[in-house]
Amino acid sequence: MRSAGNIFVVSLAAPWYHRRVNESEFYKATQSRALKGPYLLHGEEELTKADAVARVKKLLDPGVLDLNFQSLRNPDAPTLLSAADQLPFFDELRLILVESWDDALIDALEEKNRLLAMADTSVVLFVYRGECRKTNKLFKALAPENRVVVFEKLTMERAVNMLIRESALRNVSLDRATAQALIDRVGFDAYRLKNEFSKAAGYVGPGGTVTVAVLGETITPSPEYDAFEMLDALLDGKRKKGYAMLLNALDRGESPLSLAGFLEGRLKLILSAREHLDRGLDPRAAARQLPGSPYAAQIAVKNAQKRTTGALRQAVADFAAVDGNIKQGIYRDRDALLLAVMNTFEKKEEVRT
């Protein structure tokens, strides 16, 4: 890739032609002050997207920030071009943040041949909430120039690394196993992870250590994790505890259909673990074959050892039937879920090892 003014020229022979730029590459371009012209920022992960915008904003001299930074919502073409064509005031760069726009803006810019022909001293960030479709006009216009930056949902490794960085900023100790335990309980949403970790860090204070026990005292688990714990209790034979957790979830307003879908997914994971065990893998090897977090894989293998393949297949079928039973009016949503639970956990099942 070579730079021609403010437009990146890409060889058609390059194997990465039309690929999306990931956030790490955008970070490096920001650090090297190589950003010029328009970029579309989109993707599921809103926190890292917001962090990327903040890093670009820090390229501006704070003393004249108000004169060189402009945020626009639903601008027309003349307004956007006027902002982008201004020379920076006692600085090297202007930043224009476009947080909402319509196709008419993109059409007007393309008619004027100005979507890519903006001043070299301006960076224009179109920030799209969520994931932008490839059929979107701005996506289609900027993708061939490698100006579409995707902020994907966090992986386990990236989420752990983010929490380790946060622990250093807050001067508290956090090991990777505890970070994974927090992710298992909260999920991969970066905003929620940072908020929940801040509660644990505040609890131990500077110089303290965040442990799994501390997490149990401070964080609010996701509904999915509560459902995971409920399923673990039911499969462990702790029916009183499992049923109480199920009824509490329903009383809190959790959707019976959503709970059924989550339980079906977890049972499919356990069934997959059972099938790996049936093929002769030992428990640790079976866990390594499963997708998702190591914690969930270990629990899945543990529960797979207690059920037969046939029973697990039937359980998956029972929970898969909940949606159809509700839509066909055979049962009300709550009754359909409870029937699947009773069919699965009231049957006597031999223990497998």
C-alpha positions as CSV (number, residue, x, y, z in Angstrom):
1,M,0.0,0.0,0.0
2,R,1.4,3.5,-0.8
3,S,0.1,6.9,0.1
4,A,-1.0,9.4,-2.6
5,G,-1.9,12.6,-0.8
6,N,-4.7,11.7,1.6
7,I,-5.9,8.6,-0.3
8,F,-4.4,5.1,0.2
9,V,-3.7,3.5,-3.2
10,V,-4.0,-0.3,-3.1
11,S,-2.6,-2.7,-5.7
12,L,-5.3,-4.9,-7.1
13,A,-2.8,-7.8,-6.9
14,A,-2.4,-7.4,-3.1
15,P,-3.9,-10.5,-1.4
16,W,-5.5,-8.2,1.2
17,Y,-7.3,-6.0,-1.2
18,H,-10.7,-5.0,0.1
19,R,-10.1,-6.5,3.5
20,R,-11.3,-4.7,6.5
21,V,-8.8,-2.9,8.7
22,N,-8.8,-4.2,12.3
23,E,-8.5,-2.0,15.3
24,S,-4.9,-2.9,15.9
25,E,-3.9,-1.6,12.5
26,F,-6.0,1.6,13.1
27,Y,-4.2,2.0,16.4
28,K,-0.8,1.8,14.7
29,A,-1.8,4.3,12.1
30,T,-3.0,6.6,14.8
31,Q,0.3,6.3,16.7
32,S,2.3,7.1,13.6
33,R,0.0,10.0,12.8
34,A,-0.7,8.5,9.4
35,L,-4.5,9.1,9.4
36,K,-5.9,11.4,6.7
37,G,-9.3,11.7,5.1
38,P,-12.4,9.7,5.9
39,Y,-12.8,6.4,7.8
40,L,-15.8,4.3,8.7
41,L,-15.6,2.9,12.2
42,H,-18.1,0.1,12.9
43,G,-18.5,-3.2,14.7
44,E,-20.0,-4.9,17.8
45,E,-17.5,-3.7,20.3
46,E,-18.5,-0.1,21.3
47,L,-16.0,0.5,24.0
48,T,-12.9,-0.1,21.9
49,K,-14.5,1.9,19.1
50,A,-15.0,4.8,21.5
51,D,-11.4,4.4,22.8
52,A,-10.1,4.6,19.2
53,V,-11.9,7.9,18.7
54,A,-10.5,9.2,21.9
55,R,-6.9,8.2,20.8
56,V,-7.4,10.1,17.5
57,K,-8.7,13.1,19.5
58,K,-5.5,13.1,21.6
59,L,-3.5,13.8,18.4
60,L,-4.9,17.3,18.6
61,D,-3.2,20.0,20.6
62,P,-5.4,20.3,23.8
63,G,-4.8,24.1,23.9
64,V,-6.7,24.6,20.7
65,L,-8.9,21.5,20.7
66,D,-12.2,23.4,20.6
67,L,-11.1,25.1,17.4
68,N,-9.9,21.9,15.6
69,F,-12.5,19.4,16.7
70,Q,-16.0,19.3,15.4
71,S,-18.8,16.8,16.0
72,L,-21.6,16.6,13.5
73,R,-25.0,14.8,13.5
74,N,-26.9,14.4,10.2
75,P,-24.9,17.0,8.3
76,D,-25.5,17.9,4.7
77,A,-22.6,17.9,2.2
78,P,-21.8,21.7,2.4
79,T,-21.6,21.5,6.2
80,L,-19.3,18.5,6.2
81,L,-17.1,19.9,3.5
82,S,-16.8,23.3,5.2
83,A,-15.7,21.6,8.4
84,A,-13.2,19.3,6.6
85,D,-11.8,22.0,4.3
86,Q,-10.9,24.4,7.1
87,L,-7.2,24.6,7.9
88,P,-6.3,23.6,11.5
89,F,-5.8,26.5,13.9
90,F,-2.2,26.5,15.2
91,D,-2.1,22.7,14.9
92,E,-1.3,20.1,12.2
93,L,-4.7,18.3,12.2
94,R,-8.4,18.8,12.3
95,L,-10.8,16.1,13.4
96,I,-14.4,15.9,12.3
97,L,-16.6,13.2,14.0
98,V,-19.8,12.2,12.1
99,E,-22.1,10.3,14.5
100,S,-25.1,9.9,12.2
101,W,-25.7,10.5,8.5
102,D,-27.9,9.3,5.7
103,D,-27.4,8.0,2.1
104,A,-28.1,11.5,0.7
105,L,-24.9,12.8,2.3
106,I,-22.8,10.1,0.7
107,D,-24.6,10.5,-2.7
108,A,-23.9,14.3,-2.6
109,L,-20.2,13.8,-1.7
110,E,-19.7,11.3,-4.5
111,E,-21.5,13.5,-7.0
112,K,-19.0,16.2,-6.1
113,N,-16.1,13.7,-6.1
114,R,-15.3,14.8,-2.6
115,L,-15.9,11.7,-0.4
116,L,-12.2,10.8,-0.7
117,A,-10.8,14.2,-1.8
118,M,-10.7,16.0,1.5
119,A,-8.0,18.2,2.9
120,D,-4.8,16.4,3.9
121,T,-5.0,18.1,7.3
122,S,-8.4,16.7,8.2
123,V,-9.5,13.3,9.5
124,V,-13.2,12.5,9.2
125,L,-14.4,9.6,11.3
126,F,-17.9,8.2,10.5
127,V,-18.8,6.3,13.6
128,Y,-21.5,3.7,13.1
129,R,-23.2,2.1,16.1
130,G,-23.1,-1.7,15.8
131,E,-22.1,-3.6,12.7
132,C,-22.5,-1.9,9.3
133,R,-23.9,-3.9,6.4
134,K,-21.6,-4.3,3.4
135,T,-24.4,-3.0,1.3
136,N,-24.3,0.4,3.1
137,K,-23.3,3.1,0.7
138,L,-20.5,4.5,2.8
139,F,-19.1,1.0,3.4
140,K,-19.2,0.2,-0.3
141,A,-17.4,3.5,-1.1
142,L,-14.6,3.2,1.6
143,A,-14.0,-0.5,1.6
144,P,-11.9,-0.5,-1.6
145,E,-9.7,2.1,-0.1
146,N,-9.1,0.1,3.1
147,R,-10.9,2.8,5.1
148,V,-13.4,0.6,6.9
149,V,-12.3,-0.2,10.4
150,V,-14.0,-3.1,12.2
151,F,-14.2,-3.4,16.0
152,E,-15.0,-7.0,16.6
153,K,-16.4,-8.6,19.7
154,L,-13.7,-9.3,22.2
155,T,-12.1,-12.7,22.2
156,M,-11.0,-14.3,25.5
157,E,-7.4,-13.3,25.0
158,R,-8.2,-9.7,24.1
159,A,-10.6,-9.4,27.0
160,V,-8.1,-10.8,29.5
161,N,-5.4,-8.4,28.2
162,M,-7.8,-5.5,28.6
163,L,-8.5,-6.4,32.2
164,I,-4.8,-6.9,32.9
165,R,-4.2,-3.4,31.5
166,E,-7.0,-2.0,33.7
167,S,-5.5,-3.6,36.8
168,A,-2.2,-1.9,36.1
169,L,-4.0,1.4,35.7
170,R,-5.8,0.9,39.0
171,N,-2.7,-0.4,40.8
172,V,-4.3,-3.7,41.8
173,S,-3.1,-7.3,41.2
174,L,-5.1,-9.5,38.8
175,D,-3.9,-12.8,37.4
176,R,-5.1,-14.2,34.1
177,A,-7.1,-17.1,35.7
178,T,-9.1,-14.6,37.8
179,A,-9.6,-12.3,34.7
180,Q,-11.1,-15.3,32.8
181,A,-13.4,-16.1,35.8
182,L,-14.7,-12.5,35.6
183,I,-15.2,-12.8,31.8
184,D,-17.1,-16.1,32.4
185,R,-19.4,-14.4,34.8
186,V,-20.0,-11.1,32.9
187,G,-19.5,-11.9,29.2
188,F,-17.4,-10.1,26.5
189,D,-19.0,-6.7,26.5
190,A,-16.1,-4.4,27.2
191,Y,-18.1,-1.6,28.9
192,R,-19.6,-4.1,31.3
193,L,-16.3,-5.9,31.9
194,K,-14.6,-2.6,32.9
195,N,-17.5,-1.5,35.0
196,E,-17.7,-4.8,36.9
197,F,-13.9,-4.9,37.3
198,S,-13.9,-1.3,38.7
199,K,-16.2,-2.5,41.5
200,A,-13.8,-5.3,42.4
201,A,-10.8,-3.0,42.2
202,G,-12.5,-0.5,44.4
203,Y,-13.3,-3.2,46.9
204,V,-9.7,-4.2,47.4
205,G,-8.2,-0.8,46.9
206,P,-4.8,0.3,45.5
207,G,-2.2,-2.4,46.2
208,G,-4.8,-5.1,46.7
209,T,-5.4,-8.3,44.9
210,V,-8.6,-9.1,43.0
211,T,-9.4,-12.8,43.6
212,V,-12.2,-15.1,42.6
213,A,-13.6,-14.7,46.1
214,V,-13.6,-10.9,45.7
215,L,-15.5,-11.3,42.4
216,G,-18.2,-13.3,44.2
217,E,-18.6,-10.4,46.7
218,T,-18.6,-7.6,44.2
219,I,-19.8,-8.3,40.7
220,T,-23.2,-8.8,39.2
221,P,-23.2,-11.9,37.0
222,S,-24.9,-11.8,33.6
223,P,-28.3,-13.6,33.3
224,E,-26.5,-16.1,31.0
225,Y,-24.1,-16.9,33.8
226,D,-26.9,-17.3,36.3
227,A,-28.6,-19.7,33.8
228,F,-25.3,-21.6,33.5
229,E,-25.1,-22.0,37.3
230,M,-28.7,-23.1,37.4
231,L,-28.1,-25.8,34.7
232,D,-24.9,-26.9,36.6
233,A,-27.0,-27.3,39.8
234,L,-29.7,-29.3,38.0
235,L,-27.2,-31.6,36.3
236,D,-25.5,-32.1,39.6
237,G,-28.7,-33.4,41.1
238,K,-29.3,-30.2,43.2
239,R,-32.8,-29.8,42.0
240,K,-34.1,-27.7,44.8
241,K,-31.4,-25.1,44.2
242,G,-31.8,-25.3,40.4
243,Y,-35.5,-24.9,40.4
244,A,-35.3,-22.0,42.9
245,M,-32.8,-20.3,40.5
246,L,-35.1,-20.9,37.5
247,L,-38.1,-19.5,39.3
248,N,-36.1,-16.5,40.5
249,A,-35.0,-15.8,36.9
250,L,-38.6,-16.0,35.6
251,D,-39.9,-13.8,38.5
252,R,-37.2,-11.2,37.6
253,G,-38.7,-11.0,34.1
254,E,-36.3,-13.2,32.2
255,S,-37.8,-14.4,28.9
256,P,-38.7,-18.1,29.1
257,L,-37.9,-18.4,25.4
258,S,-34.5,-16.8,25.9
259,L,-33.8,-19.1,28.9
260,A,-34.8,-22.1,26.8
261,G,-32.5,-21.1,24.0
262,F,-29.6,-20.6,26.4
263,L,-30.2,-24.0,28.1
264,E,-30.5,-25.7,24.7
265,G,-27.1,-24.2,23.7
266,R,-25.4,-25.3,26.9
267,L,-26.8,-28.8,26.6
268,K,-25.5,-29.0,23.0
269,L,-22.1,-28.1,24.4
270,I,-22.4,-30.9,27.0
271,L,-23.6,-33.3,24.3
272,S,-20.5,-32.4,22.2
273,A,-18.3,-33.1,25.2
274,R,-20.1,-36.4,25.8
275,E,-19.4,-37.4,22.2
276,H,-15.7,-36.6,22.5
277,L,-15.6,-38.8,25.7
278,D,-17.4,-41.5,23.8
279,R,-14.6,-41.4,21.1
280,G,-12.1,-42.1,23.8
281,L,-10.7,-38.7,24.6
282,D,-9.8,-38.1,28.3
283,P,-11.6,-35.2,30.0
284,R,-8.8,-32.6,29.5
285,A,-8.5,-33.4,25.9
286,A,-12.3,-33.3,25.4
287,A,-12.4,-29.9,27.0
288,R,-9.8,-28.6,24.6
289,Q,-12.0,-29.6,21.7
290,L,-14.9,-27.4,22.9
291,P,-15.4,-23.8,21.8
292,G,-15.7,-20.9,24.2
293,S,-14.1,-20.2,27.5
294,P,-12.0,-22.9,29.2
295,Y,-14.2,-22.6,32.3
296,A,-17.4,-23.4,30.4
297,A,-15.6,-26.3,28.7
298,Q,-14.5,-27.8,32.0
299,I,-18.0,-27.6,33.4
300,A,-19.4,-29.1,30.2
301,V,-17.1,-32.1,30.4
302,K,-17.8,-32.5,34.1
303,N,-21.6,-32.6,33.4
304,A,-21.1,-34.8,30.3
305,Q,-19.6,-37.5,32.5
306,K,-22.9,-37.7,34.4
307,R,-25.3,-38.2,31.4
308,T,-25.6,-40.6,28.5
309,T,-25.4,-39.5,24.9
310,G,-29.0,-40.5,24.4
311,A,-30.3,-38.6,27.4
312,L,-28.5,-35.4,26.3
313,R,-29.8,-35.7,22.8
314,Q,-33.3,-36.0,24.1
315,A,-32.7,-33.0,26.4
316,V,-31.5,-30.9,23.5
317,A,-34.6,-31.9,21.5
318,D,-36.9,-31.0,24.5
319,F,-35.5,-27.5,24.8
320,A,-35.5,-27.0,21.0
321,A,-39.2,-27.8,21.0
322,V,-40.0,-25.0,23.4
323,D,-40.1,-22.3,20.6
324,G,-42.5,-24.4,18.5
325,N,-44.8,-25.2,21.4
326,I,-45.1,-21.5,22.2
327,K,-45.6,-20.4,18.6
328,Q,-48.2,-23.1,17.9
329,G,-50.1,-22.1,21.1
330,I,-49.7,-25.6,22.6
331,Y,-48.3,-24.1,25.8
332,R,-47.8,-20.7,27.3
333,D,-44.1,-19.6,27.3
334,R,-43.5,-20.3,31.0
335,D,-45.3,-23.6,30.9
336,A,-43.3,-24.7,27.8
337,L,-40.0,-24.0,29.5
338,L,-41.0,-25.7,32.8
339,L,-42.2,-28.8,30.8
340,A,-38.8,-29.1,29.1
341,V,-37.0,-28.7,32.5
342,M,-39.2,-31.4,34.1
343,N,-38.7,-33.8,31.2
344,T,-35.0,-33.4,31.4
345,F,-34.3,-33.4,35.1
346,E,-37.0,-35.5,36.7
347,K,-36.0,-38.5,34.7
348,K,-33.8,-40.9,36.5
349,E,-30.5,-41.0,34.7
350,E,-27.6,-43.4,35.3
351,V,-24.3,-41.7,36.0
352,R,-21.6,-42.1,33.4
353,T,-17.9,-41.9,34.2
